[in-house]
Amino acid sequence: MRRSLAANHRRLPSEFHWQPAAKNWRPDGSYELINRTIGQAWDFGRSPPESLSELRHILATDPKMKLLVGHGLFDLVTPYFGSQMVLDQLPPFASAPRVKLVVFPGGHMFYSRDASRQAFRAEVEAMMK
């Protein structure tokens, strides 16, 4: 029988809770989602990080390349409108159906909701045809 991602996701937190204790292991420090000190000191090279130039280049180079960007409607970590603003800057050759932004019900991990995960899968399958 195949297990769904959601079933695995619901099971994982308890596994992470007991496994370190069972192995007599504890991390030395605490996990930080965002460390501003490190982020501000990071050397990105000659320019700040961005992906639009590379995306524009690959879409111009490979006419078969397609891009599907999926976001959760209530994602506060990576809001969909940031991606929408970036995708709106792409030239006409990178328009639909080659590049598509889809917003699904849910938050950052929208795929943990059965309906959103199924809709996301349907979008991926449709784009791959």
FENGIQUI-V237297 format. One record per pair of residues at least 12 apart in sequence whose ideal C-beta (glycine too) atoms are under 10 Angstrom apart, sorted by the first residue. I is the first residue (numbers start at 1). GAP is how many residues later the second one is. D is the distance in whole Angstrom. If there is no record, write none. Layout:
I&GAP&D  I&GAP&D
This chain:
4&108&10  4&110&7  4&113&8  4&114&10  5&104&10  5&106&7  5&107&7  5&109&9  5&112&6  6&103&10  6&105&8  6&106&6  6&107&8  6&108&6  6&111&7  9&100&8  9&102&9  9&103&5  10&102&9  33&44&8  34&43&9  50&36&9  51&35&8  52&34&6  52&35&9  52&37&6  52&38&8  55&12&7  55&31&8  55&32&9  55&34&10  55&35&7  55&39&8  55&44&9  56&33&8  56&34&6  56&35&7  56&37&9  56&38&7  58&36&10  59&31&7  59&32&8  59&34&7  59&35&4  59&36&10  59&39&7  59&40&7  60&30&10  60&31&8  60&33&7  60&34&8  62&36&10  63&30&8  63&35&8  64&34&9  65&29&9  65&33&7  65&34&9  66&28&10  66&31&7  66&32&5  66&33&7  66&34&8  66&61&5  66&62&8  67&20&8  67&23&9  67&27&8  67&31&7  67&32&5  67&33&7  67&34&9  67&60&9  68&30&10  68&31&8  68&32&5  68&33&8  68&34&7  68&52&9  68&55&6  68&56&6  68&58&9  68&59&5  68&60&9  69&14&5  69&15&9  69&17&9  69&18&7  69&30&8  69&31&7  69&32&5  69&33&7  69&34&9  70&13&9  70&30&9  70&31&8  70&32&5  70&33&8  70&34&6  70&40&7  70&41&8  70&46&9  70&49&9  70&50&5  70&53&7  70&54&8  71&12&6  71&13&9  71&30&7  71&31&8  71&32&5  71&33&7  71&35&9  71&36&10  71&37&9  71&39&7  72&31&7  72&32&6  72&33&7  72&34&4  72&35&5  72&36&6  72&37&7  72&38&3  72&39&8  72&40&9  72&41&9  72&44&7  72&48&10  73&30&5  73&31&7  73&32&6  73&33&7  73&34&8  73&37&8  73&43&9  74&29&10  74&30&10  74&31&8  74&32&7  74&33&5  74&34&8  74&36&8  75&28&9  75&29&9  75&31&8  75&32&5  75&33&5  75&34&9  75&35&7  76&31&7  76&32&7  77&30&8  77&31&5  77&32&9  78&30&7  79&24&10  79&29&10  80&21&7  80&22&9  80&23&5  80&24&9  81&20&10  81&22&9  83&18&6  83&20&9  84&17&6  84&19&9  86&15&9  87&12&6  87&13&9  87&14&6  88&13&9  97&29&9  97&30&8  98&29&9  99&28&10  100&23&7  100&26&9  100&27&7  102&14&10  102&17&8  102&18&7  102&20&10  102&21&5  102&22&10  102&25&10  103&13&10  104&12&4  104&13&8  104&14&10  104&15&6  104&16&6  104&19&9  105&14&8  106&14&10
